[in-house]
Amino acid sequence: MVTVELANGRYQVNVAFAHSIAIEMAFNAPQPNHFGADIATATPMQAGGFIGDTQQGGSCNVNQLSLNPHCNGTHTETLAHICDKDSVLSLTIADIDIPPLLPCSLISVMPQNGIASGEQYRPELTEHDEVISRQQLEHAMADIDDCQLTAVVIRTLPNDNDKCTRAYNEQQQPPFLTADAVLYLNERGVEHVLLDVPSVDRLHDDGLMTCHHLFWQVPEGSHQAGPHSLVNKTITEMAFIDDHIADGFYFLNLQMPAFINDAAPSRPVLYAAQRLDANL
């Protein structure tokens, strides 16, 4: 048990009991897919007379993995996703420094029709778009203190298990955030946003990546971070939050490999937090 002091409260966290919200990656098998990417594969290494497969006579298993972090499963991305690689402020997964426990709130929303939301997005919303709107976030986060919103996990409803293997394409376009919704997250001080959809932006958005640019405060059309850019923030996409994990306050451990890349497969873990004392 770990006791954490946060703002004007104390919380007890059982770090031995965790809720992973990462989709397990099944190589060469059904898995989530976005943007028509190749599936993630695993093949035994071969070198000279060695084969990395015990079932084929090898002494041990050594697989060579091929995957696209953005399109094959749960992944976390940094501002380097939209910035030039030689930009000084373009932090990679290996560069970014994230505390081991982040105050995190889990909310659930039912995406709504984009036109009916009355909110802004570029390119313009169509009658086929399903969005997560500012109005929905304001309602879901109204009673949550800012200190509990270093990270926010957004679960979309209905919450079908086929999200773990769903292929997102033009016939099955996922919901995304409106520009107004992202601005609200920034206003509330959210540094890490996690979603169960493959992107904060529309599947086909004319290359604008509006919500990515707004979240990191990189000017539209630019691939250079500036003095006002929010470079230490992350976006985690294509998570899966099982129904047995209730909406509420948690501490998040965002586990990532030290990849010198704009994105990497990740394993976000939620730990339940029990409030002990409202006044320190």
FENSUL-V677208 format. One record per run of one state. SS is the DSSP state (helix for helix, strand for strand, loop for the rest). FROM is the first residue (numbers start at 1). LEN is the number of residues. If there is no record, write none. Layout:
# FENSUL-V677208
SS & FROM & LEN
SS & FROM & LEN
This chain:
# FENSUL-V677208
loop & 1 & 1
strand & 2 & 5
loop & 7 & 2
strand & 9 & 5
loop & 14 & 5
strand & 19 & 2
loop & 21 & 12
strand & 33 & 2
loop & 35 & 6
strand & 41 & 4
loop & 45 & 1
strand & 46 & 2
loop & 48 & 2
strand & 50 & 2
loop & 52 & 2
helix & 54 & 3
loop & 57 & 6
strand & 63 & 4
loop & 67 & 8
strand & 75 & 3
loop & 78 & 1
helix & 79 & 3
loop & 82 & 20
strand & 102 & 9
loop & 111 & 1
strand & 112 & 2
helix & 114 & 4
loop & 118 & 12
strand & 130 & 3
loop & 133 & 1
helix & 134 & 7
loop & 141 & 5
helix & 146 & 3
loop & 149 & 2
strand & 151 & 7
loop & 158 & 3
helix & 161 & 4
loop & 165 & 2
strand & 167 & 3
loop & 170 & 2
strand & 172 & 1
loop & 173 & 3
strand & 176 & 2
loop & 178 & 1
helix & 179 & 9
loop & 188 & 4
strand & 192 & 4
loop & 196 & 14
helix & 210 & 7
loop & 217 & 17
strand & 234 & 4
loop & 238 & 10
strand & 248 & 9
loop & 257 & 6
strand & 263 & 15
loop & 278 & 3
